[in-house]
Amino acid sequence: MDTIITRKTNKNKYLLIALPIILVIGYFVFISATKKRSLNVKKEEITIKTVENDFFEDFMSFQAKAVPLNSMLINIIEGGAVQEIFVENGDMVTKGQSLARLYNPNAELAYMQQETAIIEQINNLNKAKLDLRNQELNLGKDLIAIEHDYLDSKNLLDSNKSLFEQEILAKSEWEKTKENYRFQKERMSIIKQSVSKEKQANQIQIGQLNQSIGIMNKSLGILRANKKNFLITAPISGRLSSFEPILGKTYAQNTSIGFIDDQKGYKLMADIDEFYLDKVAENQKGTVSFDNKNVDVRITKLIPEVKNGRFQVELDFVSNEKMDLKQGLSFGVKLNLSEKTKTVVLSKGSFYEETNGKWIFVVNGNKAERRAIKLGRENPLYYEVLSGLKAGEKVITSSYKDYKQAEILNFE
């Protein structure tokens, strides 16, 4: 009997050849998919810092300028053209010292006309007061004459009474004498009442006239004082600043042409980014460096109005020690926002711009590997590390602009 022989097909043969190839390709695909993306970098092009366990101080830094504690504006009360300048910017002046003189012919003419009108009114009021005084004198003269007539009638009454009792004087004459006495007595009484009321009325009018004259004299004094406003004088003693009037230039009324700094001390003024508005408050303390030593300062005033993304604060020196400061001198202020606490800290760097503090490259020998981290508070020098890093580890803090897609950096 014949034996049946099974012949291998070409299909099985090709399968046996393709299987190893597929396995090899799959292996390389798996390796490529799971292999971390790496990038070669030059070590001198990066910045490496060590994570430290140190005191973290929540503070902020900003620039402030020294300005006088008190300054007063030099205002032009009456506008005019600058005729004379007696001092220069930066000079020390005393209160009342002449600084400059203005000239305004129209204003001076108006002052003269007003002065003439006021003087004329004062003269009219004085004349009215004099007329009242003369009226009182005339009433006084009339009263004296009436009193004289009364006394004559009284004396005649006393004399005729004796004669009438002796039956020497006729009854008709006696009656006539009594009637005359009665008339003179009543007349004197009425005139006295009239003179008294007239004097009271005159006194009221004179008082009103005196009050009006006083007001007029006060107005005249103010007017004459205003005429002196063409001469600009120092309102306080101190040093002139920003004082730059120009000869011949016309300045409008209420224009400021400079300051006087009283030289009794200095404070600091600073513009701070609005980001810190909620973190800054009055009475917060800080330090500035002056003459190679730290000087304590304190926020005394906060102006919360934000302009161009910034707000203003005023700071005073805590110490009463006299310091030789100059206006406009700039200071770097370190303002404390919290007490010092010991924690893991990381030096600040450009890496944060690309990572927002969520990951960092940690150095391990000749390479650096990407690692997730969590950062907390920050100050101008450090970040507070909450997790992901330990003290002593080294990290890359320079820019990650070219490394955003890499997971491993190989140092060349």
C-alpha positions as a Markdown table, in Angstrom:
| # | Residue | x | y | z |
|---|---|---|---|---|
| 1 | Met | 0.0 | 0.0 | 0.0 |
| 2 | Asp | 1.2 | 3.5 | -0.8 |
| 3 | Thr | 2.0 | 6.1 | 2.1 |
| 4 | Ile | 0.4 | 9.5 | 1.9 |
| 5 | Ile | 3.0 | 12.3 | 2.3 |
| 6 | Thr | 1.7 | 15.8 | 3.5 |
| 7 | Arg | 3.5 | 18.6 | 1.7 |
| 8 | Lys | 4.1 | 22.0 | 3.6 |
| 9 | Thr | 2.3 | 24.9 | 2.0 |
| 10 | Asn | 3.9 | 28.2 | 1.0 |
| 11 | Lys | 1.6 | 29.9 | 3.5 |
| 12 | Asn | 3.0 | 28.3 | 6.5 |
| 13 | Lys | 6.5 | 28.9 | 5.3 |
| 14 | Tyr | 5.9 | 32.6 | 5.0 |
| 15 | Leu | 4.3 | 32.8 | 8.4 |
| 16 | Leu | 7.3 | 31.3 | 10.1 |
| 17 | Ile | 9.6 | 33.8 | 8.4 |
| 18 | Ala | 7.4 | 36.9 | 9.1 |
| 19 | Leu | 6.8 | 36.1 | 12.8 |
| 20 | Pro | 10.3 | 36.9 | 14.1 |
| 21 | Ile | 10.4 | 40.1 | 12.0 |
| 22 | Ile | 7.0 | 41.3 | 13.5 |
| 23 | Leu | 8.3 | 40.6 | 17.0 |
| 24 | Val | 11.5 | 42.5 | 16.4 |
| 25 | Ile | 9.6 | 45.5 | 15.0 |
| 26 | Gly | 7.1 | 45.4 | 17.8 |
| 27 | Tyr | 9.9 | 45.4 | 20.3 |
| 28 | Phe | 11.5 | 48.5 | 18.9 |
| 29 | Val | 8.1 | 50.2 | 18.7 |
| 30 | Phe | 7.5 | 49.4 | 22.4 |
| 31 | Ile | 11.0 | 50.7 | 23.3 |
| 32 | Ser | 10.4 | 53.9 | 21.3 |
| 33 | Ala | 7.0 | 54.5 | 22.9 |
| 34 | Thr | 8.1 | 53.9 | 26.4 |
| 35 | Lys | 11.5 | 55.5 | 26.3 |
| 36 | Lys | 11.7 | 58.9 | 27.9 |
| 37 | Arg | 12.4 | 61.8 | 25.6 |
| 38 | Ser | 15.9 | 63.1 | 26.1 |
| 39 | Leu | 17.8 | 66.1 | 25.0 |
| 40 | Asn | 21.6 | 66.9 | 25.0 |
| 41 | Val | 22.5 | 70.2 | 26.6 |
| 42 | Lys | 25.7 | 72.0 | 27.3 |
| 43 | Lys | 26.3 | 72.2 | 31.1 |
| 44 | Glu | 27.8 | 75.7 | 30.8 |
| 45 | Glu | 24.5 | 77.0 | 29.3 |
| 46 | Ile | 22.4 | 76.1 | 32.3 |
| 47 | Thr | 22.2 | 77.3 | 35.9 |
| 48 | Ile | 22.2 | 74.7 | 38.7 |
| 49 | Lys | 21.1 | 75.5 | 42.3 |
| 50 | Thr | 21.0 | 73.4 | 45.4 |
| 51 | Val | 17.7 | 73.0 | 47.3 |
| 52 | Glu | 18.3 | 74.2 | 50.9 |
| 53 | Asn | 16.7 | 73.8 | 54.3 |
| 54 | Asp | 16.8 | 77.4 | 55.5 |
| 55 | Phe | 14.8 | 80.2 | 57.1 |
| 56 | Phe | 12.1 | 81.5 | 54.7 |
| 57 | Glu | 11.2 | 85.1 | 55.2 |
| 58 | Asp | 8.1 | 86.3 | 53.4 |
| 59 | Phe | 9.2 | 89.8 | 52.2 |
| 60 | Met | 9.0 | 92.0 | 49.2 |
| 61 | Ser | 11.5 | 94.5 | 47.8 |
| 62 | Phe | 10.9 | 97.8 | 46.0 |
| 63 | Gln | 12.6 | 101.1 | 45.4 |
| 64 | Ala | 11.7 | 104.3 | 47.4 |
| 65 | Lys | 12.9 | 107.9 | 47.1 |
| 66 | Ala | 13.6 | 110.3 | 50.0 |
| 67 | Val | 11.3 | 113.3 | 50.0 |
| 68 | Pro | 11.0 | 116.0 | 52.7 |
| 69 | Leu | 8.6 | 115.4 | 55.6 |
| 70 | Asn | 6.9 | 118.7 | 54.9 |
| 71 | Ser | 6.9 | 120.8 | 51.7 |
| 72 | Met | 4.8 | 123.9 | 50.9 |
| 73 | Leu | 3.8 | 125.1 | 47.4 |
| 74 | Ile | 4.9 | 128.5 | 46.2 |
| 75 | Asn | 1.7 | 129.8 | 44.6 |
| 76 | Ile | 1.1 | 132.9 | 42.5 |
| 77 | Ile | -1.9 | 134.6 | 44.1 |
| 78 | Glu | -2.0 | 137.4 | 41.5 |
| 79 | Gly | -1.1 | 136.6 | 37.9 |
| 80 | Gly | 1.5 | 138.6 | 36.0 |
| 81 | Ala | 4.8 | 138.7 | 34.2 |
| 82 | Val | 8.0 | 138.0 | 36.1 |
| 83 | Gln | 9.8 | 141.3 | 36.6 |
| 84 | Glu | 12.5 | 140.3 | 39.1 |
| 85 | Ile | 14.0 | 137.1 | 40.5 |
| 86 | Phe | 15.8 | 137.4 | 43.8 |
| 87 | Val | 16.8 | 133.8 | 44.6 |
| 88 | Glu | 17.8 | 130.6 | 42.8 |
| 89 | Asn | 16.6 | 127.0 | 42.9 |
| 90 | Gly | 18.2 | 125.1 | 45.8 |
| 91 | Asp | 18.8 | 128.2 | 48.0 |
| 92 | Met | 18.0 | 128.3 | 51.7 |
| 93 | Val | 15.3 | 130.9 | 52.4 |
| 94 | Thr | 13.6 | 132.3 | 55.5 |
| 95 | Lys | 9.9 | 132.9 | 56.0 |
| 96 | Gly | 8.9 | 136.2 | 54.4 |
| 97 | Gln | 12.0 | 136.5 | 52.2 |
| 98 | Ser | 11.3 | 137.9 | 48.8 |
| 99 | Leu | 11.6 | 135.4 | 46.0 |
| 100 | Ala | 10.4 | 137.1 | 42.9 |
| 101 | Arg | 8.3 | 140.2 | 41.8 |
| 102 | Leu | 5.5 | 140.1 | 39.2 |
| 103 | Tyr | 4.1 | 143.0 | 37.2 |
| 104 | Asn | 0.5 | 143.4 | 36.0 |
| 105 | Pro | -0.5 | 147.0 | 35.1 |
| 106 | Asn | -4.2 | 146.1 | 34.5 |
| 107 | Ala | -4.5 | 144.5 | 38.0 |
| 108 | Glu | -2.7 | 147.4 | 39.6 |
| 109 | Leu | -5.1 | 149.9 | 37.9 |
| 110 | Ala | -8.1 | 147.9 | 39.1 |
| 111 | Tyr | -6.7 | 148.0 | 42.6 |
| 112 | Met | -6.3 | 151.8 | 42.5 |
| 113 | Gln | -9.8 | 152.2 | 41.3 |
| 114 | Gln | -11.2 | 149.9 | 44.0 |
| 115 | Glu | -9.1 | 151.7 | 46.7 |
| 116 | Thr | -10.4 | 155.1 | 45.6 |
| 117 | Ala | -14.0 | 153.9 | 45.7 |
| 118 | Ile | -13.6 | 152.4 | 49.2 |
| 119 | Ile | -12.0 | 155.5 | 50.6 |
| 120 | Glu | -14.8 | 157.6 | 49.1 |
| 121 | Gln | -17.4 | 155.4 | 50.9 |
| 122 | Ile | -15.5 | 155.6 | 54.1 |
| 123 | Asn | -15.5 | 159.5 | 53.9 |
| 124 | Asn | -19.3 | 159.5 | 53.2 |
| 125 | Leu | -19.9 | 157.3 | 56.2 |
| 126 | Asn | -17.7 | 159.5 | 58.4 |
| 127 | Lys | -19.6 | 162.6 | 57.2 |
| 128 | Ala | -23.0 | 160.9 | 58.0 |
| 129 | Lys | -21.6 | 160.2 | 61.5 |
| 130 | Leu | -20.5 | 163.8 | 61.9 |
| 131 | Asp | -23.9 | 165.0 | 60.9 |
| 132 | Leu | -25.5 | 162.9 | 63.6 |
| 133 | Arg | -23.0 | 164.3 | 66.2 |
| 134 | Asn | -23.9 | 167.8 | 65.1 |
| 135 | Gln | -27.6 | 167.0 | 65.4 |
| 136 | Glu | -27.0 | 165.8 | 69.0 |
| 137 | Leu | -25.1 | 169.0 | 69.8 |
| 138 | Asn | -28.0 | 171.1 | 68.5 |
| 139 | Leu | -30.5 | 169.1 | 70.5 |
| 140 | Gly | -28.3 | 169.7 | 73.6 |
| 141 | Lys | -28.3 | 173.4 | 73.0 |
| 142 | Asp | -32.1 | 173.5 | 72.6 |
| 143 | Leu | -32.5 | 171.5 | 75.8 |
| 144 | Ile | -30.2 | 174.0 | 77.7 |
| 145 | Ala | -32.4 | 176.9 | 76.5 |
| 146 | Ile | -35.6 | 175.1 | 77.5 |
| 147 | Glu | -34.2 | 174.3 | 80.9 |
| 148 | His | -33.3 | 177.9 | 81.3 |
| 149 | Asp | -36.8 | 179.0 | 80.4 |
| 150 | Tyr | -38.2 | 176.5 | 82.9 |
| 151 | Leu | -36.0 | 177.8 | 85.7 |
| 152 | Asp | -37.0 | 181.4 | 84.9 |
| 153 | Ser | -40.7 | 180.4 | 85.1 |
| 154 | Lys | -40.1 | 178.6 | 88.4 |
| 155 | Asn | -38.3 | 181.5 | 89.9 |
| 156 | Leu | -41.1 | 183.9 | 88.8 |
| 157 | Leu | -43.6 | 181.5 | 90.3 |
| 158 | Asp | -41.9 | 181.5 | 93.7 |
| 159 | Ser | -41.6 | 185.3 | 93.6 |
| 160 | Asn | -45.2 | 186.0 | 92.5 |
| 161 | Lys | -46.6 | 183.5 | 95.0 |
| 162 | Ser | -45.3 | 185.7 | 97.9 |
| 163 | Leu | -46.6 | 188.8 | 96.3 |
| 164 | Phe | -50.0 | 187.2 | 95.6 |
| 165 | Glu | -50.3 | 186.1 | 99.3 |
| 166 | Gln | -49.6 | 189.6 | 100.4 |
| 167 | Glu | -52.3 | 190.8 | 97.9 |
| 168 | Ile | -49.8 | 192.9 | 96.1 |
| 169 | Leu | -50.0 | 190.9 | 92.8 |
| 170 | Ala | -53.3 | 190.7 | 91.0 |
| 171 | Lys | -55.0 | 187.3 | 90.7 |
| 172 | Ser | -54.9 | 187.4 | 86.9 |
| 173 | Glu | -51.1 | 187.9 | 86.9 |
| 174 | Trp | -50.8 | 185.1 | 89.4 |
| 175 | Glu | -52.8 | 182.8 | 87.2 |
| 176 | Lys | -50.7 | 183.8 | 84.2 |
| 177 | Thr | -47.5 | 183.0 | 86.1 |
| 178 | Lys | -48.8 | 179.5 | 87.1 |
| 179 | Glu | -49.9 | 178.8 | 83.5 |
| 180 | Asn | -46.4 | 179.8 | 82.2 |
| 181 | Tyr | -44.7 | 177.6 | 84.8 |
| 182 | Arg | -46.9 | 174.6 | 83.8 |
| 183 | Phe | -46.2 | 175.1 | 80.2 |
| 184 | Gln | -42.4 | 175.4 | 80.7 |
| 185 | Lys | -42.4 | 172.3 | 82.9 |
| 186 | Glu | -44.4 | 170.1 | 80.4 |
| 187 | Arg | -42.4 | 171.5 | 77.5 |
| 188 | Met | -39.1 | 170.6 | 79.2 |
| 189 | Ser | -40.3 | 167.1 | 80.0 |
| 190 | Ile | -41.4 | 166.4 | 76.4 |
| 191 | Ile | -38.2 | 167.9 | 74.9 |
| 192 | Lys | -36.1 | 165.7 | 77.3 |
| 193 | Gln | -38.0 | 162.6 | 76.2 |
| 194 | Ser | -37.5 | 163.6 | 72.6 |
| 195 | Val | -33.8 | 164.3 | 73.0 |
| 196 | Ser | -33.3 | 161.0 | 74.8 |
| 197 | Lys | -35.0 | 159.0 | 72.0 |
| 198 | Glu | -33.1 | 161.0 | 69.4 |
| 199 | Lys | -29.8 | 160.2 | 71.1 |
| 200 | Gln | -30.7 | 156.5 | 71.3 |
| 201 | Ala | -31.6 | 156.5 | 67.6 |
| 202 | Asn | -28.4 | 158.4 | 66.8 |
| 203 | Gln | -26.3 | 156.0 | 68.8 |
| 204 | Ile | -27.7 | 153.0 | 66.9 |
| 205 | Gln | -27.1 | 154.7 | 63.6 |
| 206 | Ile | -23.6 | 155.7 | 64.7 |
| 207 | Gly | -22.9 | 152.1 | 65.8 |
| 208 | Gln | -24.0 | 150.9 | 62.3 |
| 209 | Leu | -21.9 | 153.5 | 60.6 |
| 210 | Asn | -18.9 | 152.5 | 62.7 |
| 211 | Gln | -19.5 | 148.9 | 61.8 |
| 212 | Ser | -19.7 | 149.8 | 58.1 |
| 213 | Ile | -16.6 | 151.9 | 58.4 |
| 214 | Gly | -14.8 | 149.0 | 60.1 |
| 215 | Ile | -15.8 | 146.6 | 57.3 |
| 216 | Met | -14.6 | 149.2 | 54.7 |
| 217 | Asn | -11.3 | 149.7 | 56.5 |
| 218 | Lys | -10.9 | 145.9 | 56.6 |
| 219 | Ser | -11.7 | 145.7 | 52.9 |
| 220 | Leu | -9.2 | 148.4 | 52.3 |
| 221 | Gly | -6.5 | 146.6 | 54.3 |
| 222 | Ile | -7.1 | 143.4 | 52.3 |
| 223 | Leu | -7.0 | 145.3 | 49.1 |
| 224 | Arg | -3.7 | 146.9 | 50.0 |
| 225 | Ala | -2.3 | 143.6 | 51.2 |
| 226 | Asn | -3.4 | 142.0 | 47.9 |
| 227 | Lys | -1.4 | 144.7 | 46.1 |
| 228 | Lys | 1.7 | 143.2 | 47.8 |
| 229 | Asn | 0.9 | 139.8 | 46.2 |
| 230 | Phe | 2.9 | 140.9 | 43.2 |
| 231 | Leu | 5.9 | 140.3 | 45.4 |
| 232 | Ile | 6.2 | 136.6 | 46.0 |
| 233 | Thr | 7.6 | 135.7 | 49.4 |
| 234 | Ala | 8.6 | 132.5 | 51.2 |
| 235 | Pro | 5.6 | 131.1 | 53.2 |
| 236 | Ile | 8.0 | 129.1 | 55.4 |
| 237 | Ser | 11.7 | 128.7 | 56.0 |
| 238 | Gly | 13.5 | 125.9 | 54.1 |
| 239 | Arg | 15.2 | 125.0 | 50.8 |
| 240 | Leu | 13.8 | 125.9 | 47.4 |
| 241 | Ser | 13.0 | 123.1 | 45.0 |
| 242 | Ser | 11.6 | 123.0 | 41.5 |
| 243 | Phe | 11.8 | 126.8 | 41.6 |
| 244 | Glu | 12.4 | 127.9 | 38.0 |
| 245 | Pro | 10.5 | 131.1 | 37.1 |
| 246 | Ile | 11.5 | 132.8 | 33.8 |
| 247 | Leu | 12.0 | 136.5 | 33.5 |
| 248 | Gly | 9.2 | 138.1 | 31.4 |
| 249 | Lys | 7.0 | 135.0 | 31.4 |
| 250 | Thr | 3.4 | 135.5 | 32.4 |
| 251 | Tyr | 2.0 | 133.2 | 35.0 |
| 252 | Ala | -1.7 | 132.8 | 35.6 |
| 253 | Gln | -3.3 | 133.3 | 39.0 |
| 254 | Asn | -3.0 | 130.3 | 41.5 |
| 255 | Thr | -0.1 | 128.8 | 39.4 |
| 256 | Ser | 2.5 | 126.9 | 41.4 |
| 257 | Ile | 6.2 | 127.8 | 40.6 |
| 258 | Gly | 8.0 | 125.6 | 43.2 |
| 259 | Phe | 8.2 | 124.2 | 46.6 |
| 260 | Ile | 9.9 | 125.0 | 49.9 |
| 261 | Asp | 11.1 | 122.0 | 51.9 |
| 262 | Asp | 11.3 | 122.6 | 55.6 |
| 263 | Gln | 14.4 | 120.5 | 56.1 |
| 264 | Lys | 13.1 | 119.0 | 59.4 |
| 265 | Gly | 13.5 | 115.5 | 58.2 |
| 266 | Tyr | 12.8 | 113.1 | 55.3 |
| 267 | Lys | 10.3 | 110.3 | 54.5 |
| 268 | Leu | 10.3 | 107.7 | 51.8 |
| 269 | Met | 7.8 | 107.5 | 48.9 |
| 270 | Ala | 7.4 | 104.4 | 46.8 |
| 271 | Asp | 5.3 | 103.1 | 43.9 |
| 272 | Ile | 4.4 | 99.4 | 44.3 |
| 273 | Asp | 2.9 | 96.9 | 41.9 |
| 274 | Glu | -0.9 | 96.5 | 42.5 |
| 275 | Phe | -0.2 | 92.7 | 43.0 |
| 276 | Tyr | 0.9 | 93.5 | 46.6 |
| 277 | Leu | -2.0 | 95.8 | 47.5 |
| 278 | Asp | -3.7 | 93.2 | 49.7 |
| 279 | Lys | -0.3 | 92.3 | 51.3 |
| 280 | Val | 0.7 | 95.8 | 52.4 |
| 281 | Ala | -0.7 | 97.7 | 55.3 |
| 282 | Glu | 0.1 | 100.6 | 57.6 |
| 283 | Asn | 2.6 | 100.0 | 60.4 |
| 284 | Gln | 4.3 | 97.2 | 58.6 |
| 285 | Lys | 8.1 | 97.3 | 59.2 |
| 286 | Gly | 11.0 | 96.9 | 56.9 |
| 287 | Thr | 14.6 | 97.9 | 56.4 |
| 288 | Val | 16.7 | 100.0 | 54.1 |
| 289 | Ser | 20.5 | 100.0 | 53.7 |
| 290 | Phe | 22.1 | 103.3 | 54.4 |
| 291 | Asp | 25.8 | 104.0 | 55.1 |
| 292 | Asn | 26.6 | 100.3 | 55.1 |
| 293 | Lys | 24.0 | 99.4 | 57.8 |
| 294 | Asn | 20.4 | 98.5 | 58.0 |
| 295 | Val | 17.9 | 101.2 | 59.1 |
| 296 | Asp | 14.4 | 100.3 | 60.2 |
| 297 | Val | 11.5 | 101.9 | 58.4 |
| 298 | Arg | 7.7 | 101.7 | 58.9 |
| 299 | Ile | 4.7 | 102.3 | 56.5 |
| 300 | Thr | 2.9 | 105.3 | 57.8 |
| 301 | Lys | 0.5 | 105.9 | 55.0 |
| 302 | Leu | -1.0 | 103.7 | 52.2 |
| 303 | Ile | -2.7 | 105.3 | 49.2 |
| 304 | Pro | -4.8 | 102.5 | 47.7 |
| 305 | Glu | -5.7 | 104.3 | 44.5 |
| 306 | Val | -4.2 | 102.4 | 41.6 |
| 307 | Lys | -2.7 | 104.3 | 38.7 |
| 308 | Asn | -1.0 | 102.6 | 35.8 |
| 309 | Gly | -1.0 | 99.3 | 37.8 |
| 310 | Arg | 0.8 | 100.8 | 40.8 |
| 311 | Phe | -0.2 | 102.3 | 44.2 |
| 312 | Gln | 1.8 | 104.6 | 46.6 |
| 313 | Val | 3.0 | 104.2 | 50.2 |
| 314 | Glu | 4.8 | 106.5 | 52.5 |
| 315 | Leu | 7.4 | 105.2 | 55.0 |
| 316 | Asp | 9.1 | 106.9 | 57.9 |
| 317 | Phe | 12.4 | 106.1 | 59.6 |
| 318 | Val | 11.8 | 104.4 | 62.9 |
| 319 | Ser | 15.0 | 105.8 | 64.5 |
| 320 | Asn | 15.2 | 109.4 | 65.5 |
| 321 | Glu | 18.9 | 109.4 | 64.6 |
| 322 | Lys | 19.8 | 112.3 | 62.3 |
| 323 | Met | 20.9 | 111.0 | 58.8 |
| 324 | Asp | 22.5 | 113.1 | 56.2 |
| 325 | Leu | 19.9 | 112.5 | 53.4 |
| 326 | Lys | 19.4 | 114.2 | 50.1 |
| 327 | Gln | 16.1 | 114.7 | 48.4 |
| 328 | Gly | 15.6 | 112.2 | 45.6 |
| 329 | Leu | 18.1 | 109.7 | 47.1 |
| 330 | Ser | 16.9 | 106.1 | 46.1 |
| 331 | Phe | 16.6 | 103.3 | 48.6 |
| 332 | Gly | 16.0 | 99.6 | 48.2 |
| 333 | Val | 13.3 | 98.7 | 50.8 |
| 334 | Lys | 12.9 | 95.2 | 52.2 |
| 335 | Leu | 9.4 | 95.0 | 53.6 |
| 336 | Asn | 8.7 | 92.1 | 56.0 |
| 337 | Leu | 5.3 | 90.3 | 55.3 |
| 338 | Ser | 5.7 | 87.5 | 57.9 |
| 339 | Glu | 8.0 | 86.1 | 60.5 |
| 340 | Lys | 10.9 | 83.8 | 59.6 |
| 341 | Thr | 10.2 | 80.1 | 59.4 |
| 342 | Lys | 12.6 | 77.2 | 58.6 |
| 343 | Thr | 11.6 | 75.2 | 55.6 |
| 344 | Val | 12.8 | 73.8 | 52.3 |
| 345 | Val | 13.6 | 76.6 | 49.9 |
| 346 | Leu | 14.5 | 76.9 | 46.2 |
| 347 | Ser | 16.3 | 79.8 | 44.6 |
| 348 | Lys | 14.2 | 81.8 | 42.1 |
| 349 | Gly | 14.9 | 81.4 | 38.4 |
| 350 | Ser | 13.6 | 81.6 | 34.9 |
| 351 | Phe | 12.3 | 78.0 | 34.9 |
| 352 | Tyr | 9.1 | 79.2 | 36.6 |
| 353 | Glu | 8.0 | 81.1 | 33.5 |
| 354 | Glu | 7.6 | 77.8 | 31.6 |
| 355 | Thr | 6.5 | 75.5 | 34.4 |
| 356 | Asn | 4.4 | 77.7 | 36.8 |
| 357 | Gly | 6.2 | 75.9 | 39.6 |
| 358 | Lys | 4.6 | 72.5 | 38.8 |
| 359 | Trp | 7.7 | 70.6 | 37.7 |
| 360 | Ile | 11.5 | 71.0 | 37.5 |
| 361 | Phe | 14.6 | 69.2 | 36.2 |
| 362 | Val | 16.5 | 67.5 | 39.1 |
| 363 | Val | 20.2 | 66.8 | 38.5 |
| 364 | Asn | 21.4 | 63.2 | 38.8 |
| 365 | Gly | 25.0 | 62.7 | 37.8 |
| 366 | Asn | 25.5 | 63.7 | 34.2 |
| 367 | Lys | 21.8 | 64.1 | 33.5 |
| 368 | Ala | 18.7 | 65.8 | 34.8 |
| 369 | Glu | 15.3 | 64.2 | 35.1 |
| 370 | Arg | 11.9 | 65.9 | 35.1 |
| 371 | Arg | 10.0 | 65.8 | 38.4 |
| 372 | Ala | 6.6 | 67.1 | 39.6 |
| 373 | Ile | 6.9 | 69.6 | 42.5 |
| 374 | Lys | 4.6 | 71.9 | 44.5 |
| 375 | Leu | 5.7 | 75.4 | 45.5 |
| 376 | Gly | 4.2 | 77.7 | 48.1 |
| 377 | Arg | 5.0 | 81.2 | 49.1 |
| 378 | Glu | 7.7 | 83.3 | 47.4 |
| 379 | Asn | 9.9 | 86.3 | 48.1 |
| 380 | Pro | 12.4 | 88.0 | 45.8 |
| 381 | Leu | 15.0 | 85.4 | 46.5 |
| 382 | Tyr | 13.3 | 82.1 | 47.1 |
| 383 | Tyr | 10.3 | 79.8 | 46.6 |
| 384 | Glu | 9.0 | 77.8 | 49.5 |
| 385 | Val | 9.0 | 74.0 | 48.5 |
| 386 | Leu | 5.9 | 72.2 | 49.7 |
| 387 | Ser | 6.6 | 68.8 | 48.1 |
| 388 | Gly | 8.7 | 67.0 | 45.4 |
| 389 | Leu | 12.2 | 68.2 | 46.5 |
| 390 | Lys | 14.5 | 67.5 | 49.5 |
| 391 | Ala | 17.3 | 69.6 | 50.9 |
| 392 | Gly | 20.6 | 68.9 | 49.2 |
| 393 | Glu | 19.2 | 68.0 | 45.8 |
| 394 | Lys | 20.4 | 70.0 | 42.8 |
| 395 | Val | 18.0 | 71.5 | 40.2 |
| 396 | Ile | 18.2 | 73.5 | 37.0 |
| 397 | Thr | 16.7 | 77.0 | 37.6 |
| 398 | Ser | 17.6 | 78.6 | 34.2 |
| 399 | Ser | 15.1 | 79.0 | 31.4 |
| 400 | Tyr | 13.2 | 75.9 | 30.1 |
| 401 | Lys | 12.1 | 77.5 | 26.9 |
| 402 | Asp | 13.9 | 74.9 | 24.7 |
| 403 | Tyr | 13.3 | 72.0 | 27.1 |
| 404 | Lys | 9.5 | 72.0 | 27.5 |
| 405 | Gln | 9.0 | 68.7 | 25.7 |
| 406 | Ala | 12.0 | 66.9 | 27.1 |
| 407 | Glu | 11.9 | 64.6 | 30.1 |
| 408 | Ile | 15.7 | 63.9 | 30.5 |
| 409 | Leu | 18.5 | 66.4 | 29.8 |
| 410 | Asn | 21.9 | 64.8 | 29.1 |
| 411 | Phe | 24.9 | 67.0 | 30.0 |
| 412 | Glu | 27.6 | 67.3 | 27.3 |
